[in-house]
Amino acid sequence: MRIFKNNKKSVTLLDEKWNIIDDNVNFINLPRVHELIFIPKENNYYRVVNIVYSMAKPIETYVIIELHTDDYALIEKKQEKS
């Protein structure tokens, strides 16, 4: 019996409009909602919005993400203007 087996999950990354960003991305642990992930191809951080599972065989996993913006920089710009 293997207690710690390799549980790689192949997922599809979708943007908030459900367009495919990347297909067959391997994760050992699936990201949680509101976590940040870095995509080297895009050279950007993305925030996980939702995770959707298709229960039909084969089971597919979709991670919906959106581009992460630096909220602190936006706040600082507003404070400088006032």
N, C-alpha and C positions, 0 to 999 in steps of 0.2 A: 504494500500500500504506500503510495506517494502522498505525503501530507502536503508538502510544498511543491506543487506541480506548476509548470509554466502556464499561466492563464492569459496568454496574449489575446487581446480582443482586436479584431479588425473593424474599424468604424468608418463612417462617412461623415465628413465635416460639411455642414450646410450653413449658409448665412441666414440672416433673419427673414429673407424672402424665399428661403428654401432652394436657393441655387447652390449647386455643388462647388465647394471650394477645393476639397481634396478627397480622394477616394482611397479606400484600403489603407488607412492610417493605423499603425499598430500601437496599442496602448497596453501596458501591463496592468495598470489601474485606471479605470475610467475617471475622468475629471468630474467634479461635482458642480452643481449650479453655482454661479458667481465666482468660480475659480478662474484664474488667468492661465492661458496656455500661449506658448510662443511658437509661431510657425516660421521656420527658417526661410522657406521659399518666399514668403510675403515680407519677412523681416519686420513683423509687427506682433504685438500682443493682442489676444482676443479674449473676451469674457464669455464664459459658457452661460447661455441663456436657458437651455433645456436639453434634456436627453430623452430620445424617443426610441422605443424598442418595437420592432415588428415581430410579432409572435408566430407568424407563418414560417414554415420551414423553408429555407434555412433562416434562422433567427438573425435579424440584422439590427445594428445599432446605429442611430444617427445622433450626432452632437450638433446642436444649433448654437452658433457663436455669433458674436458681434464685435466689431472693432473697438478696442479699449482706448479711450481717450484719457489724457492726464487731467483729471478733474481739479487737482490742486493748482496746476498752471492756469486754468481758466479762472479760478477764484482769485489768484494773485493779480491777473490782468484786470479784473473788475475792480479790485481794491486800488490799483495804481491809477485808474481813470478817475476815481472819485476823490 
